[in-house]
Amino acid sequence: MTQSEPMRRVGIVGRLGVFPMVHLTLPARRLVAYLALQEHPVAREAAAADLWLDVPDAQARANLRRALWQVPRGWVLNSDDDLVLDAETDLADARRVAMSALEGGALTLREIELLSSDILPGWHDEWVLPAQDAFHLLRVQALEAACRTMAASGVAALIDAWLAESNRYQAKQCYVAFRQRLREELGVAPEPAMTSRLAALGLEEAPHR
């Protein structure tokens, strides 16, 4: 991509979208979505086999050639008989955001929105389904972790305020209510760091058995 060309971008979280907007035939749309999902170079034969499962190999290769001809120039690169999408993808962004959330990072509203949709909903091709299932699990876990992290941040500030007033009873009640809410709404426990801190202060209740 030259400096004079705009940055190409493909979105597959929520729906298929391309920027800058270009006309894509149905075969071209499937190929672009497939390569965006792979996120790495794919052998031409593998792409043909995945995209056209129910036709003979020769026909699948011919279908792939036609699809490549229909993709606007520059979007798909050929390298040593491999195909690679020459564009950024929102899937890469979504996975990076999810990992940050799972590691305890707080999310912005834009990042939460990015994790609020599945990959290519309504697509039922065999090459889509495993990725859809894996990403759905990842984004749900990430959103739960983000909810827990952001809620814990607010609760920790409230607990600190009660402790600053030497009101250990209210600090403990705040933590207990928070723990119960996490259990009922998300099926998770508070962050271990918060639990350890409250235990050190003698404010954590023994786990229910």
N, C-alpha and C positions, 0 to 999 in steps of 0.2 A: 504494500500500500504506500503510495507516494504521499509527500507532505501536503500536496494540493487536494488530495481526495479526503472526503469526510470519513470520520470513524464509522466503520460498519458495526452494527449491533443486531443481535438476534435474541428475541425473547421467547421462551417456551414455558415460563412459569405463568400460569393463568390462561394464556393463549399464545398462538404463534404470531409474532410480530417482527417486522424488520425495519431497521432505520439505517440509511434513508429509505423511504418507501420505494419499493420497486414492484413491478408486476411479476408474480410467480404463478406458473401453471401448477396444476395439482401434482404432477410428478416432481416438479422443482420444489414445491412446498414440502413434500415428504422427504426429499433428499436433504434439504436445508435443516429441517427439524431433526432428522436422524443424526446428521453430523454435529449439530448443536448439542444433542444429548450425549454423544460419545465423548466430546471434549478432548479428543486426541486423534492423530491420523488413523485412518481405517483403510485396510486393503480393499481395492476395487472389488475383488471377488467376494469378500466378506460382506461389503455393502450391498452388492447385487443379490446375494443369497438372503440377507436379512430383509431387504425391502420387497423382494418378490419371491416369497417362499413357495408359492404354489405353481410355479412355471418351471420348465426345463432351464438348466444353467445357461444355455446359449441365449434363450429368450430373456432371461434375467439380465445378462450382460448387455444385450441390445437395449433393454429398457433403461438401464443405468446410463448408457451413452446418450440416449435421447434426453433423459432428465438433465444430464450435465450440459447438453447443448442449450437447454431451456433456462438454466440458471444464469442470471446476468453476469457478465464478465467480471472476474476478480473476486467473487464471493467464495468460490471453491477452488483450491489449488491442488494440482497434481504433483506429487513428489515421490519418485521411485515407485510408481504404481500404487501409491497411497493417496487417499483423498483427505483433505483437511479444510475445515471452514475458516476462512480468513475474516473473522469477525469476533467481537467480544460477545459473551452470552450472559444473560441474567441468571442462569443456573449456577455459573461459577460464583457470582455475587451471593446468591442465596445460600450456597453451601458454606461460603466463608462467614456469612452472618450467623448461620446456624451453629457453626463450631464456636464462634465467639460467645454466643448465648450459652452453649453447653459448658463453656469454661467459666461462666459466671459474669459475663459482660452484660451491661444494660443495652437495650436496643432503642433506636430512634423510632419515631412513628413510621418513617419510610421503610425501615428495616422490618418492622412488624408487618407492614402491608406486603412486603416481598415474600414473607413466610406464610401469608394467609391464603395462598392458592396452591393447587397441585400442578404437576407438570402436564401440559397438554390435555386438560380434561375433555372427555368426549372422544379421544383417540383410543382405539382398541387394537392397534397393530401389535403383533407378538413382540416386536422389538421395543415397544413403549412400556408394556405392562410391568416388567420387573423394575424398571427405573421409577415408574409411578409409585409402586408400593414402597420402594426404598426411600424415596424422597418424602412421601407422605409421613412415614414413621419418623424420619429425621426432623422434619419441620414441626411436627406435633411435640416431639421431645424438646426441641429448641424453644418453642413458644412456652411450654410449661416451665422450662428452666428460667426463661426471661421473666415470666410472671412471678416466679418465686424470688428471683434476684431483686426485681424492682419493688415487690411488696416488702421483702426483707429490709431493703434500704429505708423505706418509710417507717416500718415498725421499729427498726433499730434506733432511728432518730427519736421516736416517741418514747421508747424504753429509756434512752439516755436522758430525756427530759424528766421522766418520773424519778430516775435515780438521782439526778441533779437536785431534786427537791426532797431527797431521802425518803421517797415513797416506794419502798420495795414491793409492797402489796400490789399497787397499781401496775408497776413494771412487770411483775409476774403475771398478773391477769392479762395484760396486753400480749405477752408472749404466748400464754396458753390459748387465748382466743385465736391468735395468728396460726398456731400449730394446728388447731382444730379445723380452721377454715381451709388450710392447705390440704389436710387429709380428706375433707368432705368434697371439695371442689376439684382438686387435681389428683388426689390419691398419692401425694408425695409428702415428704417430711421437710422441715426447715433446713436451710443450708447448715452443714456440719460446723462451720466456723461460728455461726450464731449459737447453735446448740452448745458448743464447747464454752463459749463466752458466758452464756447464761448459767451453765452448770458450775463454772468456776465461781460465780457470784451466789450460788445456792438458790437460783431462781427457776431451774428447770425441774419439772415434775418427772418422776420415774415413768418410763414408757409403759403404756397400757398393755397388758397381756391378754 
